[in-house]
Amino acid sequence: MTENFSVAISYGENLGYVEYDGGKINVVLDNETGRRKAEEFLAQEHEIKIPHETLLDFTAEKINPQASVEDLKLALTRLWEVTGVHVDWSRPVEFVKLHPHY
């Protein structure tokens, strides 16, 4: 069974989305710079400090955004900091498909 997931993103005046379909990540964004930055970031493995029992209890773990939906979601929490591409967790992807600009 393949995992599917999509989330809205934005970069400058452009809205788009990231789709995950069983290991394949597709970035749809009508801004070449933002799309390229997001694709490059999501194609790499990252070491991320993951919280556990308390706010001071972290362990560094390697994640591969292409490996699973959970790893992709973790990588997306760091996307804006590294690339300037914002993840719009609450914006419906169907809205973005109809209205790709602010």
Secondary structure, 3 states (H helix, E strand, C coil): CCCEEEEEEEECCEEEEEEEECCEEEEEECCHHHHHHHHHHHCCCEEEEEECCCCCCEEEEEECCCCCHHHHHHHHHHHHHHHCCEEECCCCHHHHHHCCEC
